[in-house]
Amino acid sequence: MNADGLTYQNQGATAQAGWSYDYGKGRVAYLSPGHMLSDLWHPSVIRLQQNALRWVMRQK
């Protein structure tokens, strides 16, 4: 739920979105964690960003 208590089709306003793709010899990752700055500071989102960066750079 968001600050107003609203949800989108009972799925909640906190649903995460993103994708990753092998593109030729490279990789692309897109993350869309939310609309508020506080969404980017959530520990799970930070971890997701770190994992995506490691995947794009082919690091363990």
N, C-alpha and C positions, 0 to 999 in steps of 0.2 A: 504494500500500500504506500502511496505517496503521502505527503504532508496533509493533503485534504481528505485522505481516506478513500481515494478513488482507485479503481483497478481497471484493467483492460480485459474484458471478457473473462473475468474471474481468474486471470493468470497473474495479476499483480503488476505493479509498475516497476518492479525491481528485476525483471527478466533481463538476462545478459544476452548479448549478441556478438557474433564474430565468426570469422572463417579463416582458413589457411589454404594455400595453394602452391604446388610446385610449378614454377614458371620457367621453362627452359632449364638452364643450369642454376637458376636462383630459386628463391622462395619468397612468398608474400604472405603476410598475416595482417588481418584487419580486426580490430576490437572496437566495440561500441558499448562501453560499460554503463552509460547513463548520461543524464543531462545536468547533473550537479557536480560541483567540484568535490564534494564529500564522497561521491561515488568512486572517484579515482583514488582516494586515500584508503579505501577499504582493503584490509590485508589480503583478502582473496583476489581482488582485482590487481593489486600490486604483484602478487605471486603469478597470476595469469600473464601479466605483461612481461615479467622476467622470463617465464617459460617460453612465451612466444618469441622473445628476442633470442634466447638460446637456440630455439628451433630454427629460426631464420638464419642464424649464424652457424648452424650445424655444430654447436657445442654441446657438451654433456652437462 
